[in-house]
Amino acid sequence: MLLTIDIGNTNITLGLYDGETLGPRWRLATNHERMPDEYGLQIVGLLEHSRCELESITGICLASVVPPLTANITQACRDYLGHDPLVVDAGVKTGVRILYENPRAVGADRIVDAAAVQRLYGGPACVVDFGTGTTFDGISADGDYLGGAIAPGIGIAAEALFTRAAKLPRVDLKRPPSAIGRNTTHAMQSGLLFGYVGLVEGMVARFRAELGPEMKTIATGGLGEIVARETDVIDIIAPWLTLDGLRIIWELNQ
């Protein structure tokens, strides 16, 4: 079985593949203070809770946008699972041609997403990833990574309102009763949710103008489903897109 690990700034996402089938998957909070032994014990605990024998793990593929944690989790995998992970970086086959001005400046997760889209859905496509940042990635009809756009994530925006405005509370991100909020909580939820829906709709329209009317829009990330329910511009919801891309890249490198 293949263990896939996506290390993000806010969450670490893990998934276990039996061939092409995604089985158990988990989201953990990213913790910069955690040591390799702590991560190792946590991963082992998750696998054992899912009744997965450690000996059945035949490989690990990892993407990271948090360099300090890459080494810690790599060591945890080596010490507790007996495998050095394949880390998606320069020199690893992805099947994706990167047309960014500086290919090394593109986050590994964005290239992994492009690899998944190329194989599973085809281009042209716009991938909207609702993570720490809200990112928009353009994939050409040939599956090339063209570039994209980066905006602050919904969580960052919500936290900024709470920390920078003395009278604004911390709120849960959920749909308010109406766009016109009649109390502060609903007003903030409206601005965050419907405001980001407007951002997505506007950016998707601009990407479609450049990529063509046949462009698919694919939403991924933890908040993708919440936003997708409020708009018709998202064609596909793929919450585990990055894990699928890690599986595909692992296969390309065997």
C-alpha positions in Angstrom: 0.0 0.0 0.0 1.1 3.6 -0.7 1.0 6.3 2.0 0.7 9.8 0.6 1.4 12.9 2.7 0.7 16.5 1.8 2.3 19.0 4.2 0.6 22.4 4.1 0.9 25.5 6.2 -2.3 24.8 8.0 -3.0 21.1 7.6 -1.1 17.9 6.9 -3.2 15.6 4.8 -2.5 11.8 4.6 -4.1 9.1 2.5 -3.6 5.4 2.1 -3.9 3.8 -1.4 -4.5 0.2 -2.3 -3.6 0.4 -6.0 -5.7 3.3 -7.4 -8.3 3.2 -4.6 -8.0 5.7 -1.9 -8.9 4.2 1.5 -8.5 5.9 4.9 -7.5 9.6 4.8 -6.8 12.1 7.6 -6.3 15.8 8.1 -4.0 16.9 10.9 -3.1 20.4 12.2 0.3 21.5 11.0 2.5 21.8 14.1 6.0 23.3 13.7 7.0 22.4 17.2 6.4 18.6 16.9 9.5 16.4 16.7 10.0 13.5 14.3 9.2 10.9 17.1 5.9 12.7 17.8 5.0 12.6 14.1 6.1 9.0 13.8 3.9 7.9 16.7 1.0 9.9 15.4 1.2 8.3 11.9 1.6 4.8 13.3 -1.4 5.4 15.6 -3.6 6.5 12.6 -2.5 3.4 10.6 -3.1 1.1 13.5 -6.5 2.6 14.2 -7.5 1.9 10.6 -6.3 -1.7 11.1 -3.5 -1.2 8.6 -0.5 -3.4 9.2 2.7 -1.4 9.0 4.4 -4.1 7.0 1.8 -3.5 4.2 3.2 0.0 3.5 5.3 -0.5 0.4 6.1 3.2 -0.3 5.5 6.8 0.8 5.1 9.9 -1.5 5.3 13.3 0.1 4.8 16.9 -1.0 5.6 19.8 1.2 5.4 23.6 1.2 6.9 23.7 4.8 10.6 23.0 4.4 11.4 22.6 8.2 8.7 19.9 8.5 9.8 18.0 5.4 12.9 16.7 7.2 11.0 15.9 10.4 8.4 13.9 8.7 10.9 12.2 6.4 12.8 11.0 9.5 9.5 9.9 11.1 8.7 7.8 8.0 12.2 6.3 8.0 12.3 5.5 11.7 8.7 4.3 12.2 7.6 2.9 8.8 11.0 1.8 7.4 10.7 3.8 4.2 12.3 7.0 2.9 9.5 8.9 1.2 9.7 10.1 -2.4 9.7 13.9 -1.9 8.2 15.8 -4.9 11.0 18.2 -5.8 13.3 19.1 -8.6 14.4 15.9 -10.4 11.2 14.0 -9.7 9.1 13.0 -12.7 5.7 14.6 -12.6 4.6 14.4 -16.2 3.9 18.2 -16.0 5.7 20.8 -18.0 6.1 23.9 -15.9 5.8 27.2 -17.9 6.2 29.4 -14.8 9.1 31.9 -15.2 10.9 30.3 -12.2 9.7 26.7 -12.0 11.4 26.2 -8.6 9.2 29.0 -7.1 6.0 26.9 -7.7 4.7 25.1 -4.6 5.0 21.4 -4.8 1.3 21.0 -4.0 0.3 23.0 -7.1 2.4 20.8 -9.4 1.0 17.7 -7.8 -2.5 19.0 -8.4 -1.7 19.7 -12.0 -0.4 16.1 -12.4 -3.7 14.8 -11.0 -5.8 17.1 -13.3 -3.8 16.1 -16.3 -4.3 12.4 -15.7 -7.9 12.4 -14.3 -9.7 15.3 -15.9 -7.7 16.7 -18.7 -7.2 20.4 -19.6 -7.7 23.2 -20.0 -8.6 23.6 -16.4 -8.6 26.0 -13.5 -7.8 24.4 -10.1 -9.1 26.4 -7.1 -7.4 25.2 -3.9 -9.0 26.5 -0.7 -6.1 26.2 1.8 -4.1 28.6 3.8 -4.2 30.7 0.6 -6.8 30.5 -2.0 -4.9 29.6 -5.1 -6.0 29.5 -8.8 -3.9 27.4 -11.1 -4.1 27.3 -14.9 -3.6 24.0 -16.7 -3.4 24.1 -20.5 -5.2 21.8 -22.9 -1.9 19.8 -23.2 -1.6 19.5 -19.4 1.1 22.1 -18.9 1.2 24.2 -15.7 0.9 27.8 -16.9 0.8 29.7 -13.6 -1.9 31.1 -11.5 -3.1 33.6 -8.9 -2.8 33.6 -5.1 -5.2 35.3 -2.7 -5.4 35.1 1.1 -7.3 32.1 2.3 -10.7 32.4 4.0 -9.3 31.3 7.3 -6.6 34.0 7.1 -9.2 36.7 6.3 -11.5 35.6 9.2 -8.6 35.6 11.7 -7.4 39.0 10.5 -10.9 40.5 11.2 -10.9 39.0 14.7 -7.3 40.1 15.6 -7.3 43.5 13.9 -10.8 44.7 14.8 -11.5 45.1 18.5 -15.2 44.5 18.3 -15.4 41.7 15.8 -15.7 38.1 17.2 -14.2 34.9 15.8 -16.9 33.2 13.8 -17.4 29.8 12.2 -17.4 29.7 8.5 -21.0 28.7 7.5 -23.8 30.0 5.4 -25.7 32.9 7.1 -29.5 33.2 6.7 -29.1 36.0 4.1 -26.5 38.2 2.4 -27.6 41.1 4.5 -26.5 40.1 8.0 -28.7 41.4 10.8 -26.1 40.8 13.5 -22.3 41.0 13.5 -21.8 37.2 13.3 -24.1 36.9 10.2 -22.6 40.0 8.7 -19.1 38.5 9.0 -20.2 35.1 7.7 -21.8 36.8 4.7 -18.7 38.8 3.9 -16.4 35.8 4.2 -18.5 33.2 2.4 -20.3 35.2 -0.2 -17.3 37.5 -0.6 -15.1 34.6 -1.5 -17.7 33.2 -3.8 -17.6 36.5 -5.7 -13.8 36.2 -5.8 -13.9 32.7 -7.2 -16.5 33.6 -9.8 -14.6 36.6 -10.9 -11.2 34.8 -11.1 -12.8 31.8 -12.9 -14.3 34.1 -15.5 -10.9 35.7 -16.1 -9.1 32.3 -16.4 -11.8 31.1 -18.8 -11.3 34.2 -21.0 -7.6 33.1 -21.3 -8.0 29.4 -21.4 -11.2 29.1 -23.5 -14.8 28.3 -22.9 -14.2 24.6 -22.6 -12.2 25.1 -19.4 -13.1 22.9 -16.4 -13.1 24.3 -12.9 -12.0 22.0 -10.1 -12.2 22.8 -6.4 -10.0 21.2 -3.8 -9.0 21.9 -0.2 -10.8 21.8 3.0 -13.3 24.5 2.3 -13.9 23.7 -1.3 -17.3 22.0 -0.8 -18.6 24.9 1.3 -17.9 27.5 -1.4 -18.9 25.2 -4.3 -22.4 24.9 -2.8 -22.9 28.7 -3.4 -21.9 28.9 -7.0 -22.3 27.1 -10.4 -18.9 27.9 -11.8 -17.2 24.9 -10.1 -17.6 21.8 -12.2 -15.8 19.2 -10.1 -15.2 18.9 -6.3 -12.1 16.9 -5.6 -11.2 17.2 -1.9 -8.3 14.7 -2.2 -6.9 15.9 -5.5 -3.4 16.4 -4.1 -3.3 12.9 -2.7 -4.4 11.5 -6.1 -1.5 13.5 -7.7 1.0 12.1 -5.2 -0.2 8.5 -6.2 0.2 9.3 -9.9 3.7 10.8 -9.4 4.7 7.8 -7.3 3.7 5.5 -10.2 5.7 7.7 -12.7 8.8 7.3 -10.7 8.8 3.5 -10.2 
